[in-house]
Amino acid sequence: MLTRARVLLVFALIVVSLGLAAASLMIGTETVSVHQAWADWRAGMTRYESPSLSILINQRLPRTLAALIAGAGLALVGCGFQALLRNPLATPYTLGVATAGSLGAYIAFVFELGGAFRVLGFSAVEASALLFAWADMTVIYLLASRRARLSPFVLLLAGVTLSMLASSGIMLMRYFASPDRLVMMERWLMGGVDIVGYEAVVALAIGVTPCLLILLAQGGKLDQLGFGHELAAGRGVNVPRLQAVTFLVGSLTTALIVSKVGPIGFVGLIVPHAVRTVTGSRHRVLMPVSLVAGGGFLCFCDIVARKALPGETPIGIVTALLGGPFFLYLLTRRHFTDWQA
């Protein structure tokens, strides 16, 4: 139950997240004045005539939107997978979707397919990552759904096994890659939302937004699933359908995000737990708040990535450096032996 204090904390968390998104538009290698950009726009200047408008509209806004979408998606999928697998350490990458996507991207890099084609807003590298992530998701689902409902145990085993196989494939690609391709592969693996232009953002939004809405609609059912499969079924929840929807839609969301921004870690792990300390474990509240907080957290990490060092730091490094210690702090504040999905 949300007390008045918790409601205020949730409201503050949402305001801070939105504030970080707004700050992401202004802060970077070169600080942009929103007042100046507004004045230029009122004066009839276009984004091609005004430096402030050019930076704000062509560079900062697409990047911020990408961070919001990716952070929101990873945090929401993390919530869903922790409930589905009844495991507080579950993340969007637990089942190997990100590793398989990375293998697909590596193959495209090795065979120099980067500029070979574009389809529906996805480059050859992104399409290859998406294809391999989908293949991983399909194989896991087929292995785990041979009985009446998905087995979390089989999901984990199949995901870990396929992730190890994909990791072996990545090492093989690294062995055959030329030095210049190896640098590109390593940079992609670190993740990044440094997107210029709106084609990639629109493609990501079109794919991810319906998935997020579907996952949000499962919140109440996931609350029932936390009491056990039998009790949830007795309360009218179609458990096999809920498991399938959560897994497939969550994996698809992860695949789409990884294909565009790379495997950015820790967002789907620490954000749900941080939000849970404020909202409690009710997924009807936890999931939408995590969605907003995830977007804000990734915007904050992107700001740090731009300003921490003279040269821009890959955002995946920042999420790990910030997320790791913060999660260790959460471990000292929460008793995971008593954790409930």
C-alpha positions in Angstrom: 0.0 0.0 0.0 1.3 3.5 -0.9 1.4 5.7 2.1 1.3 9.5 1.8 5.1 9.6 2.3 5.6 7.1 -0.5 3.3 8.9 -2.8 5.4 12.1 -2.3 8.6 10.1 -2.9 7.2 8.6 -6.1 6.2 12.1 -7.3 9.7 13.4 -6.5 11.3 10.5 -8.3 9.2 11.2 -11.4 10.0 15.0 -11.3 13.8 14.3 -10.9 13.7 11.8 -13.9 11.9 14.4 -16.1 14.4 17.1 -14.9 17.3 14.9 -15.9 15.8 14.4 -19.3 15.5 18.2 -19.7 19.1 18.7 -18.4 20.3 16.2 -21.0 19.2 18.6 -23.7 21.3 21.4 -22.4 24.5 19.8 -20.9 27.2 18.3 -23.1 30.6 19.0 -24.6 29.1 22.4 -25.5 26.4 23.9 -23.2 23.3 24.9 -25.0 21.1 27.8 -23.8 17.5 26.9 -24.2 16.7 30.6 -23.8 19.0 31.4 -26.8 17.5 28.6 -28.8 14.0 29.9 -28.1 15.0 33.4 -29.0 16.5 32.2 -32.3 13.3 30.3 -33.1 11.1 33.3 -32.2 13.3 35.4 -34.6 12.4 33.0 -37.4 15.8 31.3 -37.6 15.9 27.6 -38.7 18.0 24.9 -37.1 20.4 25.3 -40.1 21.0 29.0 -39.3 21.1 28.9 -35.5 24.0 27.0 -33.8 21.9 26.5 -30.6 18.9 25.2 -32.5 21.1 22.9 -34.6 22.8 21.3 -31.6 19.5 21.1 -29.7 17.3 19.6 -32.4 19.8 17.7 -34.5 22.0 16.2 -31.8 20.7 16.5 -28.2 17.0 15.8 -28.8 17.4 12.5 -30.7 20.0 11.4 -28.2 17.8 12.2 -25.2 14.8 10.5 -26.7 17.0 7.4 -27.4 18.2 7.4 -23.8 14.6 7.8 -22.5 13.2 4.9 -24.6 16.2 2.6 -23.9 16.3 3.3 -20.2 12.5 3.0 -19.8 12.4 -0.3 -21.8 15.3 -1.9 -20.0 14.0 -1.0 -16.5 10.5 -2.2 -17.3 11.7 -5.5 -18.8 13.9 -5.9 -15.7 10.8 -5.7 -13.5 8.9 -8.2 -15.6 11.8 -10.7 -15.8 12.4 -10.5 -12.0 8.7 -11.4 -11.5 8.6 -14.1 -14.2 11.8 -15.9 -13.0 11.2 -15.0 -9.3 14.8 -14.0 -9.1 15.9 -10.6 -7.8 19.1 -10.8 -10.0 17.2 -11.2 -13.2 17.9 -8.6 -15.9 16.8 -8.1 -19.5 20.1 -9.8 -20.4 19.7 -12.9 -18.2 18.3 -15.1 -20.9 21.1 -14.3 -23.4 19.2 -12.0 -25.8 21.9 -9.3 -25.6 24.7 -11.8 -26.1 23.1 -13.2 -29.2 22.4 -9.8 -30.5 26.1 -8.9 -29.9 27.1 -12.0 -31.9 24.9 -10.8 -34.8 26.5 -7.4 -34.7 30.0 -8.9 -34.6 29.3 -11.1 -37.6 28.1 -8.0 -39.6 31.2 -6.1 -38.6 33.6 -9.0 -39.6 31.9 -9.4 -43.0 31.9 -5.6 -43.4 28.1 -5.3 -43.9 27.9 -1.9 -42.0 26.7 0.1 -45.0 25.3 -2.8 -47.1 21.7 -1.9 -46.7 19.1 -0.3 -44.5 15.6 -1.7 -43.8 12.8 0.0 -41.8 15.4 2.3 -40.1 17.8 -0.5 -39.2 21.3 -0.7 -40.6 22.8 -4.0 -41.6 24.6 -4.3 -38.2 21.5 -3.4 -36.3 19.3 -5.8 -38.4 21.9 -8.6 -37.9 21.8 -8.0 -34.1 18.0 -8.0 -34.1 17.8 -11.2 -36.1 20.2 -13.1 -33.9 18.4 -11.9 -30.7 15.1 -13.0 -32.2 16.6 -16.4 -33.0 17.8 -16.7 -29.4 14.4 -15.8 -28.0 12.6 -18.3 -30.3 14.9 -21.2 -29.3 14.5 -20.5 -25.6 10.8 -20.3 -25.9 10.5 -23.5 -27.8 12.7 -25.3 -25.2 10.9 -23.9 -22.2 7.3 -24.3 -23.5 7.2 -28.0 -24.2 4.9 -28.4 -21.2 1.7 -26.7 -20.4 3.5 -23.5 -19.2 6.9 -22.0 -19.3 9.4 -23.4 -16.8 11.5 -20.6 -15.2 14.1 -23.2 -14.5 14.3 -24.2 -18.2 14.2 -20.6 -19.2 17.3 -19.8 -17.1 19.2 -23.0 -18.2 18.4 -22.5 -21.9 19.3 -18.8 -21.7 22.6 -19.3 -19.9 23.5 -22.1 -22.3 22.7 -20.1 -25.4 24.5 -17.1 -23.9 27.7 -19.2 -23.5 27.4 -20.4 -27.1 27.0 -16.9 -28.4 30.0 -15.8 -26.3 32.0 -18.5 -28.0 30.9 -17.2 -31.3 31.9 -13.7 -30.3 35.4 -14.9 -29.4 35.6 -16.6 -32.8 34.6 -13.4 -34.6 37.1 -11.4 -32.6 39.8 -13.9 -33.7 39.1 -13.4 -37.4 38.4 -9.7 -37.2 40.9 -7.1 -38.6 42.3 -4.6 -36.1 40.1 -1.7 -37.4 37.0 -3.9 -37.3 37.9 -5.1 -33.8 38.0 -1.5 -32.6 34.5 -0.9 -34.0 33.2 -4.1 -32.4 34.6 -3.2 -29.0 33.0 0.2 -29.2 29.6 -1.2 -30.1 29.8 -3.6 -27.2 30.2 -0.7 -24.8 26.8 0.7 -25.8 25.9 4.3 -26.7 23.0 6.6 -27.4 25.0 9.0 -29.5 22.3 9.0 -32.2 22.2 11.9 -34.7 18.9 12.3 -36.6 15.5 10.9 -36.0 15.3 7.8 -38.3 16.8 5.6 -35.6 14.7 7.1 -32.8 11.5 6.7 -34.8 12.3 3.1 -35.6 13.1 2.4 -32.0 10.0 4.1 -30.7 7.7 2.4 -33.2 9.0 -1.0 -32.1 9.4 -0.5 -28.4 6.3 1.6 -27.5 3.7 -1.2 -28.1 5.8 -3.6 -26.2 6.0 -1.3 -23.2 2.2 -0.8 -23.2 1.7 -4.6 -23.3 4.1 -5.1 -20.4 2.5 -2.4 -18.3 -0.9 -4.1 -18.8 0.5 -7.3 -17.1 1.3 -5.5 -13.8 -1.7 -6.7 -11.9 -1.3 -10.3 -13.1 2.3 -10.3 -12.1 1.3 -9.3 -8.6 -0.9 -12.4 -8.5 1.9 -14.6 -9.9 4.0 -13.5 -6.9 1.7 -15.6 -4.7 2.4 -18.8 -6.7 1.2 -20.3 -9.9 -1.7 -22.3 -8.4 -3.1 -19.3 -6.4 -2.7 -17.0 -9.4 -4.6 -19.5 -11.6 -7.3 -19.8 -8.9 -7.8 -16.0 -9.0 -8.4 -16.1 -12.8 -4.9 -15.5 -14.1 -4.0 -17.4 -17.3 -0.6 -18.3 -16.0 0.8 -19.9 -19.2 -0.3 -16.9 -21.3 1.1 -14.4 -18.8 4.5 -16.2 -18.8 4.6 -16.3 -22.6 3.6 -12.7 -23.0 6.1 -11.4 -20.4 8.9 -13.5 -21.8 8.3 -12.9 -25.5 7.4 -9.2 -25.3 10.2 -8.5 -22.8 12.8 -10.3 -25.0 11.6 -8.5 -28.1 11.9 -5.1 -26.3 15.4 -6.1 -25.3 16.4 -7.2 -28.8 15.1 -3.9 -30.3 17.0 -1.8 -27.8 20.2 -3.7 -28.0 20.2 -3.6 -31.8 20.1 0.3 -31.7 22.2 1.2 -28.6 24.2 -1.9 -27.8 24.1 -3.9 -24.6 23.9 -1.2 -21.9 24.1 -3.0 -18.6 22.8 -2.5 -15.0 19.7 -0.4 -15.9 17.3 -3.4 -15.8 18.8 -4.6 -12.5 19.3 -1.6 -10.3 16.4 0.7 -11.3 13.6 -1.8 -10.4 15.2 -2.4 -7.0 15.8 1.2 -6.3 12.2 2.0 -7.2 11.0 -0.9 -5.1 12.4 0.7 -2.0 10.1 3.6 -2.7 6.9 2.0 -4.1 7.0 -1.5 -2.6 6.6 -4.6 -4.6 3.2 -4.0 -6.3 3.8 -4.2 -10.0 0.9 -2.0 -10.9 2.9 0.9 -9.3 6.4 -0.5 -9.6 6.4 -0.9 -13.3 5.2 2.5 -14.5 7.5 4.3 -12.0 10.4 2.1 -13.0 9.7 3.0 -16.7 10.0 6.7 -15.9 13.0 6.3 -13.5 14.8 4.1 -16.1 14.6 6.8 -18.7 15.8 9.4 -16.2 18.7 7.2 -15.0 20.0 6.6 -18.5 19.8 10.4 -19.3 21.8 11.0 -16.2 24.4 8.4 -17.2 24.6 10.0 -20.6 25.2 13.5 -19.1 28.1 11.9 -17.1 29.4 10.2 -20.2 29.6 13.5 -22.0 31.2 15.6 -19.2 33.3 13.1 -17.1 36.3 13.1 -19.4 37.5 15.4 -22.2 36.6 12.7 -24.7 33.1 11.2 -24.5 32.9 8.0 -22.4 30.8 5.1 -23.7 27.6 5.1 -21.7 27.9 1.4 -20.9 31.0 2.1 -18.8 29.2 4.8 -16.9 26.2 2.6 -16.1 28.6 0.0 -14.8 30.7 2.4 -12.7 27.6 4.1 -11.2 25.3 1.1 -11.1 27.7 -1.4 -9.5 28.4 0.5 -6.3 24.8 1.7 -6.0 23.6 -1.9 -6.2 26.1 -3.0 -3.5 24.6 -0.2 -1.4 21.1 -1.6 -2.0 22.3 -5.0 -1.0 23.2 -3.6 2.4 19.8 -2.0 2.7 17.6 -4.9 1.6 17.4 -8.5 2.6 17.2 -10.5 -0.7 16.4 -13.7 1.1 13.1 -12.2 1.9 12.6 -10.7 -1.6 9.3 -11.2 -3.2 8.5 -10.7 -6.9 
